[in-house]
Amino acid sequence: MSGAPWWQPGSAEEAEWVARDRQATWHPATHFVDQELMPALPIARAQGAYLETPSGARIFDAISSWWTCLHGHGHPHIARALSRQFEALDHVMFAGFTHRPAICLSEQLIARAPAPKAPYSRVFYADCGSAAVEVALKMSLQYRQQTGEPERLGLATLSNSYHGETLGALAVSGNAAYRERFQSLLFPTLTLPVPAGEHHQLADLEAGLGEHAEETERAIQLLTEHAPRLTALLIEPVIQCAGRMVMPGVGMYRALVSAAQRLGIHVIADEIAVGFGRTGRLFASEWGRPGEPPVQPDFLCLSKGLSGGVLPLSAVLVRAGIDAAFEGDPARSFLHSHTFTANPLACAAALASLELFDREGTLERVGVLSRTLERLRCQVAEAAGPVVTAHRQAGLVAALCLTPPESWSSPAGPGRLGLALRGEALRRGVLLRPLHDTIYWMPPYCVTEAELERLADVTLECIRAVVS
Ligand SMILES: Cc1ncc(COP(=O)(O)O)c(C=O)c1O
């Protein structure tokens, strides 16, 4: 690794933004100490797959800005929809009012949800992924109270899962690092084992992987034992994204969902990260062996790419019939509200994003790009040698896990492999944000084949520069 800094302000203006930022703001998922090595980068513009600093340096966004951006930054179709919507209606409270973008979006989501039986009858909106998860679990719990099963209070979740960081969402997340400090505030859950999911290949999306894994069988056994006290199972279909992009298998997902539903346990599918085409289908719950019908969770949580990735918005699709339990006496109403619920601008962006899927043949494009990514991932893994101990992919999400030799020490400090790789990538004009030892790619769908080739080259250079 060379001694040059990973990133330096390109102008006096940038240096000033960095200094003022450090004084006044507090960034998520950022250690203060790391800001010495890598300050929060000022970004002034973004277009397509690139972010741009005020002085004009371009950074290739290989992770879709935390898995949000779908069609590319600043897409003109979404920009026009936003501008039209802003002129007509910027915001109105959603309690007691409604508007065309929300109505049309609800209809669109219900129509596009995993077919064939159009299982959803209503959409409940919130403004972030964690809030959507909390809506779903509260709704499930209240449903039990109003349908004569008040003893069904428990929630089952998977180890290594991530559903957000507000207290309710954190309580159902399996990742110890996020939970540790707040354990005393979290309610208990039943945690189910999950297959290691380290070597998932593109073709495994249609192969039933994980169906008969030991962990799947144990998880079903636990669900069966605890069923009378469980209201819902929370699960991330196909990829545990924050859990180092572990891919436990479509077969495992389908087996758990079908066991839970057979036992009368609601399934809350968290497609917040994997929804809207990331795995190659609009929803990851659509995958299965050829001819198998899609999985139909009782609650489907969506966010991130929902608005095309341009504005905060989340939604919970609710299975038909569940809403009936909330009718009648006002005391049976579902009380949960966020100020910006169903913001018209965010809904208009979401509608424009869905239109792009139809107009631009987005899913076909993701399919083609996924195959290129598969070739490149295998090439990088082979060229990097034994340091890459596992690599995997589902759709346009690929991951490479590194195990440095025992003698290796991180240039970014003990245990900071991810940070060192991130720095090297930034030096080469690429945004990578490895999850500890796992480098992953999740580019926006506007990416070109040539940009993917360059991403692979840069990734290999970074691995060689950091772990050599
Ligand atoms: C699967 C999953 N669920 C929930 C969340 C939480 O979403 P938010 O950060 O918008 O609260 C995330 C965020 O990364 C996620 O990946």
The ligand as an ORCA input file, in Angstrom:
! r2SCAN-3c Opt
* xyz 0 1
  C     -32.971     -5.614      5.032
  C     -33.068     -4.272      5.694
  N     -34.115     -4.014      6.486
  C     -34.255     -2.824      7.105
  C     -33.321     -1.832      6.938
  C     -33.491     -0.512      7.651
  O     -33.812      0.493      6.753
  P     -33.603      2.035      7.178
  O     -32.126      2.239      7.278
  O     -34.225      2.809      6.071
  O     -34.295      2.217      8.480
  C     -32.217     -2.064      6.119
  C     -31.178     -1.033      5.942
  O     -30.105     -1.254      5.460
  C     -32.081     -3.321      5.481
  O     -31.027     -3.610      4.704
*
